[in-house]
Amino acid sequence: MWPFAERLRQEFEARKDKNPRYSLRAFAAFLGADHATLAQIFRGIRRVPVANIQAWALRLGLVTEEAQVYLAAARAPDNLARARQHRLRLWSAEALAVVTDRTHFEILRLLRLPGFNPQSRWIAEQAGVPIDQVNIALQRLLRLGLVAMRPGEPWRDLTGLAELSVDSFRRLALARLRGMGVGLPK
């Protein structure tokens, strides 16, 4: 349960101890809230609306500093939100790399040439980029399932694109990222 929800529950229980007939409806009316909303908050189904914390804290007679602590806690991201933010950062980094670094496309373009040489140095020379950039882009293409590399076998283009263009590659790579559930919804 969220900290302010627990504080509300404690206050409600204290009032019930003093008056066993004290109801959730009475407590909700005291707060200026709907009793169904309060019931959902107590069951952990719903969070305390951040907009209500200050007003409810005032009605409970909490000092401003305590109310501010509850507000800060309510605004802090929970584990699920942090995980979503982390996935969004990963997705953004991967998507930006696919969209802005032409090395990915160049590897696939070169792979389709009859004289393709599966050496990072050769690919880097042909693409005009550093070897490290080729290796990073190659790892991303492997992660996305757009290229296959097996020992003793030629590399394979797994894009399924009859004609490779920068736009068709980007669309496919971004669709694969979404499909992997790395971040953004489909």
Secondary structure, DSSP 4 states (H G I P E B T S, - for coil): --HHHHHHHHHHHHHHHH-TT--HHHHHHHHT--HHHHHHHHHTSSPPPHHHHHHHHHHHT--HHHHHHHHHHHHS--HHHHHHHHHHHHHHHHHHHHHH-THHHHHHHHHTSTT----HHHHHHHHTS-HHHHHHHHHHHHHTTSEE--TTS--EE-S--SS--HHHHHHHHHHHHHHTTSSS--
